[in-house]
Each structure stands twice: as C-alpha cells, then as structure tokens.
C-alpha cells in the first residue's frame, strides 16, 4: 500500500489497525511516496487476511485480495513445494494486478508452460 509522503498518517493508522505489523518506508530514493509493507507470512495469515475477510473491499480489489489470500494460505499449507502446486500459485500470482505489468514475459512463458521447470526455478531462486 502506498501514499504520498504528506499523508503518511494514513499508513500509520492502517498499520496500527493491523496490529502494528509491517513497516513503512520510502518508495525509492527520489520518490516522495511511502509504502506500507508486510512480509511476514504469520502477520499476513493472522492480521491482514482476517481483517479483510471481516471487512471486504468494496471495489475490484476484492478479486485481487481473494487471489492473494489463496496464495498465502496455499504457501502456508506447503503447496509451493510441489511442481504442480508451485505452478498453480505462480499462475495465480501472475494473474494479479493487470497480469503483472512488471513481469518478464518469456520467463513466465517457460515456467507456466512446464510445471517441472517451476521446481528448478523455485530451488535456484
């Protein structure tokens, strides 16, 4: 989540509402925007997902949240540890946010077309 630097209080309020998890940082060196980042899976599972399940978004972002929730809970269940599970979670992730405007097309073609190659990518980084 991002916000102009002059509206940082919005991010701090949201962070407090989500139990104080995550952190707020600048979005790059030259950008005045700030971003609220939550990386710990436990925080996503115990704070963020339950919050948005209780208070669904009233926009098209709800579809994105549903995908996000499926990915995080799938990873918590270990689905990403099999080639097929990794393949499915990756396909879902790439479909988010306008089909990932920053993705690398050829890289994803290879991974999404062959579940066996996803195992190799997952292990090597």
C-alpha positions as CSV (number, residue, x, y, z in Angstrom):
1,X,0.0,0.0,0.0
2,X,1.4,3.4,-0.8
3,X,0.6,7.0,0.0
4,X,2.1,10.4,-0.7
5,X,4.6,11.4,1.9
6,X,2.4,14.3,3.1
7,X,-0.3,11.7,4.0
8,X,1.9,9.4,6.0
9,X,-0.5,9.4,8.9
10,X,-2.9,7.3,6.8
11,X,-0.3,4.5,6.6
12,X,0.4,4.7,10.3
13,X,-3.3,4.4,11.1
14,X,-3.6,1.3,8.9
15,X,-0.5,-0.2,10.4
16,X,-1.9,0.3,13.9
17,X,-5.3,-1.1,12.9
18,X,-3.5,-4.3,11.6
19,X,-1.9,-4.9,15.0
20,X,1.4,-2.9,14.4
21,X,2.8,-5.4,11.9
22,X,4.9,-4.5,8.9
23,X,6.9,-1.4,8.3
24,X,6.7,1.9,6.4
25,X,9.5,3.1,4.2
26,X,10.2,5.5,1.3
27,X,9.3,4.2,-2.2
28,X,12.7,4.7,-3.8
29,X,15.3,7.4,-3.4
30,X,13.7,10.2,-5.4
31,X,10.0,9.4,-4.8
32,X,8.1,11.3,-2.1
33,X,5.7,8.4,-1.7
34,X,5.8,6.0,1.2
35,X,4.9,2.3,1.2
36,X,3.5,0.1,3.9
37,X,5.0,-3.4,3.6
38,X,4.1,-6.6,5.4
39,X,6.3,-9.5,4.6
40,X,5.9,-12.0,7.5
41,X,3.6,-14.8,6.5
42,X,2.3,-15.1,10.1
43,X,1.3,-11.4,10.0
44,X,-0.5,-11.9,6.7
45,X,-2.3,-15.0,8.0
46,X,-3.2,-13.7,11.4
47,X,-3.7,-10.0,10.9
48,X,-4.2,-9.0,7.2
49,X,-6.3,-11.8,5.8
50,X,-8.7,-12.0,8.8
51,X,-9.1,-8.2,8.7
52,X,-10.1,-8.1,5.0
53,X,-12.3,-11.2,5.4
54,X,-14.3,-9.3,8.1
55,X,-14.3,-6.1,6.1
56,X,-14.3,-6.9,2.4
57,X,-13.1,-4.3,-0.1
58,X,-15.9,-2.6,-2.0
59,X,-14.1,-2.5,-5.3
60,X,-12.5,-4.7,-7.9
61,X,-9.5,-5.0,-5.5
62,X,-11.6,-7.7,-3.6
63,X,-10.9,-10.1,-6.5
64,X,-7.1,-9.4,-6.1
65,X,-7.4,-9.9,-2.4
66,X,-9.1,-13.3,-2.9
67,X,-6.2,-14.4,-5.1
68,X,-3.6,-13.0,-2.6
69,X,-5.3,-14.9,0.2
70,X,-5.4,-18.1,-1.8
71,X,-1.6,-17.8,-2.5
72,X,-0.6,-17.0,1.1
73,X,-2.8,-19.8,2.6
74,X,-1.6,-22.2,-0.1
75,X,2.0,-21.4,0.7
76,X,1.3,-21.9,4.4
77,X,-0.1,-25.4,3.5
78,X,3.1,-26.1,1.6
79,X,1.5,-26.2,-1.9
80,X,4.5,-24.3,-3.3
81,X,6.8,-27.3,-2.5
82,X,5.5,-29.4,-5.4
83,X,6.0,-28.6,-9.0
84,X,2.2,-28.6,-9.6
85,X,1.4,-26.5,-6.6
86,X,4.1,-24.0,-7.4
87,X,2.9,-23.8,-10.9
88,X,-0.7,-23.1,-9.8
89,X,0.3,-20.5,-7.2
90,X,2.6,-18.8,-9.7
91,X,-0.1,-18.7,-12.4
92,X,-2.5,-17.1,-9.8
93,X,0.1,-14.5,-8.8
94,X,0.9,-13.5,-12.3
95,X,-2.8,-13.0,-13.0
96,X,-3.0,-10.3,-10.3
97,X,-2.8,-6.6,-10.8
98,X,-3.4,-6.5,-14.5
99,X,-1.4,-9.6,-15.2
100,X,1.7,-8.3,-13.6
101,X,2.7,-5.2,-15.6
102,X,6.3,-5.6,-14.4
103,X,6.7,-9.3,-15.2
104,X,9.1,-10.8,-17.7
105,X,7.0,-12.4,-20.4
106,X,9.5,-15.0,-21.7
107,X,10.4,-16.1,-18.1
108,X,6.8,-16.7,-17.3
109,X,6.0,-18.5,-20.5
110,X,8.6,-21.1,-19.7
111,X,7.6,-21.5,-16.1
112,X,3.8,-21.5,-16.7
113,X,4.0,-23.9,-19.6
114,X,6.1,-26.6,-17.8
115,X,5.4,-27.4,-14.1
116,X,8.7,-29.3,-14.0
117,X,10.7,-26.1,-14.8
118,X,9.0,-24.3,-11.9
119,X,10.6,-26.8,-9.5
120,X,14.0,-25.8,-10.8
121,X,13.3,-22.0,-10.6
122,X,12.0,-22.4,-7.1
123,X,15.1,-24.1,-5.9
124,X,17.6,-21.8,-7.6
125,X,15.9,-18.5,-6.8
